[in-house]
Amino acid sequence: MPRSWRVPRFELEPADVSEVLRQLEADGERIATTSSRVQLPDPDDLAFVEVARSGKADALVSGNARHFPERLGIDVLSPRALLQRLEAEK
């Protein structure tokens, strides 16, 4: 495994990635999706829309909100906005 996992704006250590994946597996909910014919600026984002819709998600968290048009009817939050929302709900 590489020393760190790098994506622009992010640098995560392998142990941190493993912990997040373990937590998602432990606490996550499996969602059976329904196919959608929605056109998105980035077709690779379609799976996220399908999971959000099928799972009746409160919001979709993305650093690329512009990839998810408002017409989808899904709240799209930046990671910072999600943290602010969670803090406000305390």
C-alpha positions in Angstrom: 0.0 0.0 0.0 1.4 3.5 -0.8 2.6 5.7 2.0 -0.3 8.0 1.6 -3.4 8.3 -0.7 -3.3 11.6 -2.6 -6.1 13.5 -4.3 -5.9 17.3 -5.0 -7.0 19.0 -1.7 -6.7 15.7 0.3 -3.8 13.7 1.7 -4.9 10.7 3.8 -2.7 8.1 5.5 -3.5 4.5 4.6 -4.5 3.8 8.3 -7.0 6.7 8.1 -8.5 5.4 4.9 -8.8 1.9 6.4 -10.5 3.3 9.5 -13.0 5.2 7.4 -13.8 2.2 5.3 -14.2 0.0 8.4 -16.5 2.5 9.9 -18.6 2.8 6.8 -18.9 -1.0 6.6 -19.9 -1.2 10.3 -22.4 1.7 10.3 -23.4 2.1 6.7 -26.6 1.0 5.2 -26.7 -1.0 1.9 -28.9 0.6 -0.6 -30.5 -1.2 -3.6 -30.6 1.5 -6.3 -33.0 2.3 -9.1 -31.4 3.3 -12.4 -31.8 6.9 -13.4 -31.5 8.5 -16.8 -30.4 11.8 -15.4 -27.9 13.7 -17.4 -25.0 15.1 -15.3 -21.9 17.1 -16.2 -19.8 14.2 -15.0 -21.5 10.8 -15.8 -19.4 9.1 -13.1 -21.5 11.0 -10.5 -24.7 9.2 -11.5 -24.1 6.4 -9.0 -24.1 8.9 -6.1 -27.4 10.4 -7.3 -29.0 7.0 -7.6 -27.9 6.0 -4.1 -29.0 9.3 -2.6 -32.4 9.1 -4.3 -33.0 5.4 -3.6 -31.8 5.7 0.0 -33.9 8.9 0.6 -30.7 10.7 1.8 -31.1 14.0 3.6 -28.2 15.3 1.5 -25.3 14.4 -0.8 -21.9 15.6 0.2 -19.5 16.6 -2.5 -16.7 19.0 -3.2 -18.2 19.5 -6.6 -21.7 20.7 -6.0 -21.8 22.2 -9.5 -21.9 18.6 -10.8 -25.3 18.1 -9.2 -28.0 20.5 -10.7 -30.8 21.7 -8.4 -33.4 20.1 -10.6 -32.3 16.7 -9.1 -34.2 17.6 -5.9 -31.2 16.6 -3.7 -29.5 18.9 -1.2 -25.8 18.9 -2.1 -23.5 20.1 0.7 -19.8 20.7 0.7 -17.9 18.8 3.5 -17.7 22.1 5.4 -21.4 22.7 5.1 -22.1 19.2 6.3 -20.0 19.8 9.4 -21.7 23.1 10.0 -25.1 21.4 9.7 -24.1 18.6 12.1 -22.8 21.2 14.6 -26.0 23.2 14.4 -28.1 20.0 15.1 -26.2 19.3 18.4 
